[in-house]
Amino acid sequence: MNYQETTEYLFSVTPVFEKIGAGAYKEGLYNSHMLDEHFGHPHRCFKSIHVAGTNGKGSCSHTIAAILQSAGYKVGLYTSPHLVDFRERIRVNGECVSEQYVIDFVEQERHFFEPLHPSFFELTTAMAFKYFAEQQVDYAVIEVGLGGRLDCTNIITPLLSVITNISLDHTQFLGSTLAQIASEKAGIIKPGIPVVIGETTPETRPVFEQTAAEKSAPIHFAEEFSMQEFRDPSLGSQSFDDIDYELKGTYQQKNKRTILCAIHTLEDELTDAATPLAEAVAQGMTQVCQLTGLVGRWQTLGNRPLVICDTGHNVGGWQYLAPQIASQPCDKRRIVFGMVDDKDINTVMEMLPADAIFYWCRPSTHRAIPQDQVQAIARQHGLSGEAFPDVLSAYRQALADASPDDFIFVGGSSYVVADLLAGK
């Protein structure tokens, strides 16, 4: 098989959550442990940082990896979903795993994993851990796929656990209250291993405190972290709070504090860094996209008209996106929008700016809400716009309608952004 045939095989033979939703979700770690044992426990060959959370875990994972890479370490990065190419999920120092490695992994190991019937994510996680071990990375930043306690990445024992925030998402798997979801995410907290909590609510903080206490895990709340504690001597009186973080979404300011708290917690671990840690933090935060290949976070795709895309896809994300879109100076706001069927589309619709011109679309996933249905839901919220069968046709119409001083936003789902970037 060539690379395209190999990825098509992976998508067709293993259940893929991004494609089919609940049918791909497997509770429990049996398959993960079986794969791990088969490959000789590769995750024990490198140090890791484990990152969970409802929103922001991708940005935090990429930025922590960029900082460690800037410090001179060889760094693995495992994230999901990919936007354009499967290989985006597995990187070392920003470079995607090679096509040939993916081909060889499947051809050489299918005799073992086919009878096991792993999910797509279980198999991909095993591939990532094996690759990182063979690449002899110093550190790997591992993003949780869904939840935490039963996520297949949770076989690792990291140096640090990070939980960015909690909001209502994937409630059919994780629980219907913030406390229940927090309990699932808190499942990545390990005995004696420090944990950084990015944001809390009155419902979630006691869950994290109780879990950390039960496991004797030192707990650090980023909301209480002072940027002044962590200074770059070369900046004089200026603190890291003043670093121009490359990721420009307003929601990134909370991620920034979480990241800095995490690096501060790891400071004693990183004393052998080739580059002074303060310099590495500054470089990693100002060049995270270049260093790691991160895309889709308030990303500028064009000017005159200004075109922005963002992968924010749930209520928690849109609490930040909606005000930022509404405050963008422009003549007219044009929004290319689609969602998938496990998100709270009605609550998101309530947040969208009523003065915008909408282009409702359907991303190329079986989980997508049909564009006509999105349009009908939007009418119930007083929002109007045309419906399009795919993302590109909606985007092209928005571009054709726009004047140079208009603002075009593309999003609502990671899959909308993926289709745009892939040119689908």
C-alpha positions in Angstrom: 0.0 0.0 0.0 1.1 3.6 -0.6 0.5 6.3 1.9 -2.9 7.3 0.7 -4.0 3.7 0.7 -2.6 3.2 4.1 -4.5 6.1 5.7 -7.7 5.1 3.9 -7.2 1.6 5.4 -6.8 3.1 8.9 -9.9 5.2 8.5 -12.0 2.3 7.1 -10.8 -0.6 9.3 -10.6 1.2 12.7 -13.5 3.1 14.2 -12.7 6.9 13.8 -14.5 9.2 16.3 -13.9 12.2 14.1 -15.9 10.4 11.4 -18.6 8.5 13.1 -18.8 9.8 16.7 -20.0 7.5 19.5 -19.5 4.3 17.6 -15.7 4.8 17.7 -15.5 5.6 21.5 -14.2 2.6 23.5 -14.3 2.7 27.2 -11.4 1.2 29.1 -7.7 0.7 28.5 -7.5 -3.0 27.6 -6.5 -2.4 24.0 -4.1 0.3 24.9 -2.3 -2.0 27.4 -2.2 -4.8 24.9 -0.7 -2.6 22.2 1.7 -1.1 24.8 2.9 -4.5 25.9 3.2 -5.7 22.3 5.5 -2.8 21.5 7.6 -3.1 24.6 6.1 -0.2 26.6 7.6 2.5 24.5 6.2 5.4 26.6 8.7 4.4 29.3 11.6 5.4 27.1 10.9 9.2 27.3 9.6 11.8 29.7 6.2 13.2 29.1 3.8 16.0 29.9 0.1 15.0 29.7 -2.5 17.7 28.7 -6.3 17.4 29.1 -9.1 19.8 29.1 -12.3 20.8 27.2 -10.7 23.7 25.3 -7.2 25.0 24.8 -5.4 21.7 25.2 -4.1 21.8 21.6 -2.7 25.3 21.9 -1.2 24.5 25.3 0.4 21.3 24.0 1.9 22.9 21.0 3.3 25.8 23.0 4.8 23.7 25.7 6.4 21.6 23.0 7.7 24.8 21.3 9.3 26.0 24.6 11.0 22.7 25.3 12.2 22.5 21.7 13.5 26.1 22.0 15.4 25.0 25.2 17.3 22.5 23.0 15.5 19.3 23.7 14.2 16.8 21.2 10.5 16.9 21.6 7.7 14.6 20.5 4.2 16.1 20.1 1.0 14.0 19.9 -2.2 15.9 19.2 -5.6 15.3 17.6 -7.5 15.7 15.4 -5.5 16.5 12.3 -6.8 19.1 10.0 -5.3 18.2 6.6 -2.9 15.3 6.9 -3.0 12.4 9.4 0.8 12.9 10.0 0.1 16.2 11.8 -0.9 14.1 14.8 2.7 12.8 15.4 5.6 15.3 15.3 9.2 15.5 16.5 10.6 19.0 16.8 7.8 20.2 14.5 8.4 17.6 11.8 5.6 15.2 11.0 6.2 11.5 11.1 7.1 10.3 7.6 4.7 8.7 5.2 7.0 5.7 5.0 6.9 5.2 8.7 3.1 5.1 8.7 3.1 2.7 5.8 5.6 0.4 7.5 3.9 0.5 10.8 0.6 -0.7 9.3 2.2 -3.4 7.1 4.4 -4.8 9.8 1.9 -4.7 12.7 -1.5 -5.4 11.1 -1.2 -9.1 11.9 -1.3 -8.2 15.6 -3.7 -5.3 15.8 -6.4 -6.5 13.3 -7.6 -9.3 15.6 -7.6 -6.8 18.5 -10.0 -4.4 16.7 -8.6 -1.2 18.3 -10.1 2.1 17.6 -8.4 4.5 15.3 -7.2 6.6 18.3 -5.9 3.6 20.2 -3.8 2.5 17.2 -2.6 6.0 16.5 -1.5 6.5 20.1 0.5 3.2 20.0 2.1 4.4 16.7 3.0 7.7 18.3 4.6 6.2 21.4 6.6 3.7 19.4 7.8 6.5 17.0 8.8 8.7 19.9 10.8 5.9 21.5 12.6 5.1 18.3 13.3 8.7 17.7 14.8 8.9 21.2 13.0 12.1 22.2 13.8 13.7 25.4 10.3 14.8 26.1 6.9 14.1 24.6 3.9 16.4 25.0 0.8 14.1 24.9 -2.6 15.6 24.4 -5.6 13.6 25.7 -8.1 12.6 23.0 -11.3 12.6 25.0 -11.9 12.9 28.7 -8.9 11.6 30.6 -9.6 8.7 33.0 -10.4 6.2 30.2 -8.5 7.9 27.4 -6.0 5.6 25.8 -3.1 8.1 26.4 -3.7 7.6 30.2 -1.3 4.6 30.4 1.6 7.1 30.7 3.1 8.3 34.0 4.1 11.9 33.1 6.4 14.4 34.8 3.4 16.8 34.9 -0.3 16.7 34.2 -2.1 19.8 32.9 -5.9 20.3 32.8 -6.7 23.5 30.9 -10.4 24.0 31.7 -13.8 22.3 32.0 -17.0 23.1 30.1 -19.9 21.0 28.9 -18.8 19.0 25.9 -19.0 15.2 25.0 -21.6 14.9 27.8 -22.8 11.6 26.4 -19.4 10.1 27.5 -18.1 12.3 30.3 -21.2 13.4 32.3 -23.8 16.0 32.2 -22.4 18.3 34.9 -19.2 20.3 35.2 -18.2 18.2 38.3 -18.8 14.9 36.5 -16.7 16.1 33.5 -14.0 17.4 35.9 -13.9 14.0 37.5 -13.2 12.3 34.2 -10.5 14.8 33.3 -9.0 14.5 36.8 -8.4 10.9 35.9 -5.0 11.9 34.4 -3.7 13.0 37.8 -1.2 10.4 39.0 0.1 9.6 42.5 2.8 12.1 43.5 2.9 13.8 40.1 2.3 17.6 40.1 -0.8 18.9 38.2 -1.5 22.3 36.8 -5.1 23.4 36.6 -5.7 26.2 34.1 -9.2 27.4 35.0 -11.7 26.4 37.7 -15.3 27.0 38.6 -17.0 26.5 42.0 -18.1 23.1 40.7 -14.8 21.9 39.4 -12.2 23.2 41.9 -13.2 20.8 44.7 -13.1 17.9 42.3 -9.5 18.7 41.4 -8.5 19.4 45.0 -10.0 16.1 46.3 -8.4 14.0 43.5 -5.0 15.6 44.0 -5.2 15.1 47.8 -6.2 11.5 47.4 -3.2 10.9 45.2 -0.7 13.1 47.1 -0.2 15.1 43.9 1.0 18.7 44.3 -1.6 20.9 42.7 -1.0 24.4 41.1 -3.8 26.7 40.0 -2.8 28.9 37.0 -5.3 31.5 38.0 -3.2 32.1 41.2 0.1 32.1 39.3 1.9 35.4 39.2 3.7 36.2 36.0 6.1 38.2 38.1 7.4 35.0 39.7 8.9 33.9 36.5 11.2 36.5 34.9 13.6 36.7 32.0 16.6 38.5 33.4 17.4 39.9 30.0 14.1 41.7 30.0 14.9 43.7 33.1 11.7 44.6 34.9 9.5 43.2 32.1 7.8 39.9 32.9 6.6 37.1 30.7 3.1 38.6 30.9 4.4 41.1 28.3 5.6 38.5 25.8 3.8 38.9 22.5 2.2 35.4 22.3 1.9 34.4 18.7 -1.6 33.0 19.1 -3.9 35.9 19.0 -7.4 34.6 20.1 -8.6 36.4 23.2 -9.0 33.0 24.8 -5.2 32.5 24.4 -4.5 34.7 27.4 -5.8 32.1 29.8 -3.9 29.4 27.9 -0.8 31.6 28.2 -1.0 31.7 32.0 -1.6 27.9 32.1 1.5 27.3 29.9 3.7 29.6 32.0 2.6 27.9 35.2 3.3 24.5 33.7 6.8 25.6 32.6 7.5 27.2 36.0 6.4 23.9 37.6 8.9 22.0 35.4 11.7 24.5 36.0 13.8 22.3 38.3 13.5 19.4 35.7 14.9 21.6 32.9 18.1 22.8 34.5 20.2 21.0 31.8 18.5 23.0 29.0 21.0 24.1 26.2 19.3 27.4 26.0 18.4 29.4 29.1 14.8 28.6 30.0 13.8 32.2 30.0 15.0 32.7 26.4 13.3 29.4 25.5 10.0 30.6 26.9 10.2 33.8 24.9 11.1 32.0 21.7 8.6 29.3 22.1 5.7 31.6 22.7 6.5 34.0 19.9 7.2 31.3 17.3 4.9 28.4 18.3 3.3 28.1 14.8 6.7 28.0 13.0 8.2 25.6 15.5 5.3 23.1 15.8 3.2 23.6 12.7 0.1 24.7 14.7 -2.7 26.1 12.5 -6.3 27.1 12.9 -6.1 29.2 16.0 -7.4 32.7 15.1 -5.3 32.2 12.0 -5.1 35.0 9.4 -5.7 33.7 5.9 -6.0 36.9 4.0 -6.2 40.7 4.2 -8.6 43.1 2.5 -10.9 41.5 3.3 -9.5 40.2 6.5 -10.1 36.5 6.7 -9.7 34.6 10.0 -10.4 30.9 10.8 -10.5 29.3 14.2 -11.2 25.7 15.3 -13.3 26.7 18.3 -16.2 24.3 18.2 -18.2 24.3 21.4 -19.9 26.6 23.8 -16.7 27.1 25.9 -14.8 28.2 22.8 -17.5 30.4 21.5 -17.7 32.3 24.7 -14.4 33.9 23.6 -14.8 33.8 19.9 -18.2 35.5 19.7 -17.1 38.7 21.4 -13.8 38.9 19.5 -15.7 38.5 16.2 -18.3 41.1 17.2 -15.6 43.6 18.2 -13.6 43.3 15.0 -13.5 46.6 13.1 -15.0 46.2 9.7 -17.7 47.4 7.3 -19.6 44.1 7.3 -19.1 40.8 9.2 -19.4 37.7 7.1 -19.4 34.3 8.9 -18.9 30.9 7.2 -20.3 28.5 9.7 -21.0 24.8 10.2 -21.2 22.4 13.2 -21.3 18.7 14.0 -24.1 16.9 15.7 -22.7 16.4 19.2 -22.4 20.1 20.0 -24.8 22.5 21.6 -25.6 24.5 18.4 -28.5 26.4 19.9 -26.4 27.9 22.7 -23.7 28.8 20.1 -26.3 30.4 17.9 -27.4 32.7 20.7 -23.8 34.0 20.9 -23.4 34.8 17.2 -23.5 38.5 16.2 -27.0 39.3 14.8 -25.6 41.9 12.4 -23.4 39.4 10.5 -24.1 37.9 7.1 -24.0 34.1 7.4 -23.0 31.4 5.0 -24.2 28.1 6.4 -22.2 25.1 5.3 -21.7 21.4 5.9 -18.2 20.1 6.5 -17.1 16.7 5.1 -17.8 14.5 8.0 -20.7 12.1 8.7 -21.2 13.9 12.0 -21.9 17.3 10.3 -25.3 18.9 10.7 -26.8 19.4 7.2 -26.6 22.9 6.0 -30.4 23.3 5.6 -30.9 22.2 9.2 -28.3 24.7 10.4 -30.1 27.4 8.4 -33.4 26.4 10.0 -32.0 26.5 13.5 -30.4 29.9 12.8 -33.8 31.3 11.7 -35.1 30.4 15.1 -32.4 32.6 16.6 -33.1 35.5 14.2 -30.0 34.8 12.0 -30.2 34.8 8.3 -28.0 33.6 5.5 -27.7 31.2 2.5 -27.0 27.5 2.8 -24.2 25.8 0.9 -23.4 22.1 0.5 -19.8 22.4 1.5 -17.3 24.7 3.1 -15.4 25.9 0.0 -18.5 27.0 -1.9 -19.7 29.0 1.1 -16.3 30.5 1.5 -16.0 31.4 -2.1 -19.3 33.1 -2.0 -18.3 35.1 1.1 -15.2 36.2 -0.7 -17.1 37.2 -3.8 -19.6 39.2 -1.7 -17.0 41.0 0.4 -15.5 44.4 0.0 -11.9 45.1 1.1 -13.0 46.4 4.5 -15.2 43.5 5.4 -14.3 40.8 7.8 -14.8 37.1 7.0 -14.7 34.5 9.8 -14.6 30.7 9.0 -15.4 28.2 11.8 -17.9 26.6 14.0 -16.2 23.2 13.9 -12.6 21.9 13.5 -13.9 20.2 10.4 -15.0 23.5 8.8 -11.4 24.8 9.2 -10.0 21.5 8.0 -12.0 21.5 4.8 -11.0 25.1 4.2 -7.3 24.5 4.7 -7.4 21.3 2.6 -9.2 23.1 -0.2 -12.1 20.6 -0.1 
